[in-house]
Amino acid sequence: MSNRYNEYTGFIPASNPIDWAKLTGGLVTTIQGIGAAREAEKQLLDKLQYDNSKILQNTELGKSQTLNQLILSGSNQGRESMMEWNRLLKAGQITPLEYKNRINNLMDSWSTFANTAKSYDQQMQEALKRQQEGIGSGLELELNNRLSQLGDLRNKATQVDPNNGNFIIGQLGQDGLFDPSTIMDLRSISQPGNMIDNKVDLSTIVDEKTKGWEDWTIELGNKTITDALQNPAIQRARLDLANGILSNPRAITSILKDNTDGNYDFYYNNDDLNSKIQDRISKENELNKQLGKPALSGDDLNKFIESEKEKFIFLAQDDQGVYQPNLTNKQIEDAKQTVLDAIDSRLERKVELDEPDRVGGGGGGGGRKNEDKSQENAALIAGYKATLRAWGADPDATISSGSWVKSSNGPDFGGLKQGYTYTPKNGGIEVSKGRDVVFFAKTPKDLAQFVYNGEPAEVSLNWENARKMARSGQSSGSNKGSSGIQW
């Protein structure tokens, strides 16, 4: 009978039967190998927690005692967070990759913070030196002041983000919670942009860049006008220079903060802004009190608040945690005008009267002198009339009658210097520019001191001469063109 055939069943047995003992033995070995690998990984993950906990515990402290307290507190938080993540890992609630990423983020944040803490005093000294040398900007001073607040633990706290391991620091509000606008990733503290910002030296830049800009002269009637801004090439160069200086928000901020007397400052959130506005209102009211003026209220208060808001620049963190200025359109325009004014001040601009044609002999230049004197007298009379109108007088009626005659239109300040505010007050006229009182006149003659802008004795004499000339009509052409003169 054949070995391959069974007459009862027709079954042909396999020539190589399965070795079940060998197969099951290999499976056991494989399972044991997986278990060993997992145990090795488990030990590595446990070691990762242990080693990094030791680093946190042994962090080198700096010189600042209060900052050291913050370091010790943060060290404890870091170790507790890693212990919690290890528990979650073993419970299968987070993966080994998530566990590693969290610890790596935490340690990266911590090492940056620890190094910053060690060099804290050195950084503050360097910042002070840069300010003294005029290199650091007002924004740099603000940012380093903010960094220096790390040394003030009042309502300050650190925290580990449980989801990603990032170390953060912030200010606690009255409710015991973090103020969102104060939260910083510890790594952002050491960003150069949060410590260094060079000042824009507008005066030096403009002096250097406008060298060689030639004068541009044109003839207009009997006048020779020297004005570089009449040159199309200079007009283009002027705008190119301004745009180059105002190339980024930090440069614009330095123009406002470091190159104007606009009293600009910074804020981080609405509460911060409102608090600083209230401080300025208090200071303004104290000044008003000293000047015998009422406290701000109603429309005056609202106008003051809106004006002061434009003096504060909002700082917010970018994607890298660096504080950047967020400027309003008005702030940008004010900075541009500041730069353009600085450029224009370097350009020579003048008007010269040409020598008149001389017909016949004799006389020698007398015609030119008479013309100049006539224009000077016309200007004096125009200023004299402007002081009368400011008091609500009718100049022509007053001059002709020799006595005070009120104008039906009341006070008219249109003939005075432009760019100032004139307010009848306390029996006189208060002259102000912006929020600053620059002059106070009790009489029209007093106001002439502001109009003529000269030595008191000379101004008084000019005003009296103008009054006499207006009454006698002695000035040739005294009324001609006087209405076009602005003071």
C-alpha positions, 0 to 999 in steps of 0.5 A: 500500500502506498504511503501517500494513499489511505484506502479509507479516507483518500487523505494523503499526509503532508511530506513535511509536517509542521513543527509546532514546538519550534513555531511556538518557541519563536513566538514566545521569543518575539513577544519577549523581545517586544517586552524587553524593547518596551521596558528599555524605552520605559527606562529611557523615558523615566531617565529623561524625567529624572535627568531633567529634574536634576537639571531644574533642581540644580539651576545656577542662581544669579545675583538678584535675590527676588529673581532667584525666588522666581527661579526656585518656584519655576524649578519646582513647577517644572519637576512637578509637571514632568512627574505628572506627564510621566504618570499620564504616559504610563497610564496610556493617556499621552504617547511617548512622542508627546511626552518627549516633546513636552519635556524638550519644550520645558527644558528649552524654555528653562535653559533660556530663562536660566541664562537670562537670569544669570546675565540679568544684572549685566543686561541692565547695566548694558542697557543703562550704558546705551541710554547714557551714550544716546544709542538706545531708543526710547522703545529700548528703554521701555522694553528693558524696564519691562524686563527689569520688572522680572526682579519685582515678584509682586503679583508675578508668577510662572506656569508650565503650559500642561499641553505643550510644556512651554514655560510662561511668566505673567502678571496676576490680576486681582482675580488671581488669574494671569493678565493675558497681555502680560504673558510671555514665553520665557524664551522670548525674554532673551530675544534681541528684539526685546532688549535692543533697539537703536535710536534714530538720530534724525538730525545727524541723518538729515544733515548727512543726506542733504549735503550737496542738495543745490539751491534752486533759484527762480525769478518771479516778477521783481523777486528772486526766490531761492528754494530747493523745494522748487526743484523737481529732483529735490522734491523726489529726493526729499520724499525718498529720504523721508520714506527711507528713514520711516522704513519700519514701525520701530524707526517711526516709533523712534522718530516720535519718541526720540525726536519730538517733544510730543510726550509719547509713551507706550501701553500694553492693553486698554486697562494700561492705557486708561490708567496712564490717561488718568495720570495725565488728566490729573497732571493737567488739572493740577497745572490748571489749578496753579494757573487759576483755570478750572479742571477739565470737564465736558467737551474739553475733557473729551478732546483732551482724552482723544488727543492724549490717546494719540500720544500712546503707542500700543506694544504687542508680541509678534509670533516670536514673542518680540514686542512690536509697536502698532501705530495709528495712521495719525502717529505715522503721519505725525512722524512723517511730518516731523521728518519732512520738517527736519529736511526742509529746515536744512534747505535755504529758502529766501526771497530777495527784491531785485534792484529797481531800474534807475531812470535818469541821474541822481537819486542813487537807490532812493526808490528801493529804500522808499519801497522797503520803508513803505512795506515796513510801515504797511506791515506795522499798521496791519499788525496794529489793526490786528491787535484791535480786531482781536479785542473786538474793535472796528479798526477803521472806525476806531482810528478815524474817530480816535476812540474805541468802537466795537465791531459788530462781529466781535473778536477776530483773530484772523490777522494774528499768527497762525497755528495758535489758539486765542481765547478771551479770558480774565479781561485779556487774551490767552495765547496757547499752542496745543495744551501749552499757554505761551502768552497772555495779553491784558491790552492790545498793546501787550498783544503787540509784543506777541504780534511783532515779536521783538524787544519790549521797548522796540515793540512798544515804539513800533505799535505807537508809531503804527497807531500814529501812522494809521491815524494820520495816513502818513504811510504811502500805500499803508492800506495797500496789500495789508490785508494779506499779511499774516502774523 
